[in-house]
Amino acid sequence: MSAKSSEQSPNVFQWLFERGEETVSHAVEDLLGRPGVSDNLVKFAQRALKTKGRVDKNVETLLHLLNLPSRADYHALRVKIEHLQGSLINLNMKIDRLLAAQERRKKKT
């Protein structure tokens, strides 16, 4: 492949990409401009979200019946672990202060 053709290839691909992007953009605008299409898209999205909620709830119920942890269980456990980690950090800081105070008392005597 010559240097000239390798320099033109990215330009050709860029041009094709831009043309494709423009074409898709115009097609979507035309489609959404038609009466009822956007309303149907909104209804479709609402039904899809409602169905996803039902599926999630059913999967969580099934996992509970099988005595397996769900996403909510993992989230609750993670929150508890983060709380415990914060408590441990606070305890470590207090122990460090107590040890430092004890060292200072030893040095004074």
MODELLER restraints for C-alpha pairs under 7 A, 6 or more apart:
rsr = mdl.restraints
at = mdl.atoms
rsr.add(forms.Gaussian(group=physical.xy_distance, feature=features.Distance(at['CA:32:A'], at['CA:38:A']), mean=5.69, stdev=0.5))
rsr.add(forms.Gaussian(group=physical.xy_distance, feature=features.Distance(at['CA:60:A'], at['CA:70:A']), mean=5.87, stdev=0.5))
rsr.add(forms.Gaussian(group=physical.xy_distance, feature=features.Distance(at['CA:63:A'], at['CA:69:A']), mean=6.51, stdev=0.5))
rsr.add(forms.Gaussian(group=physical.xy_distance, feature=features.Distance(at['CA:63:A'], at['CA:70:A']), mean=6.27, stdev=0.5))
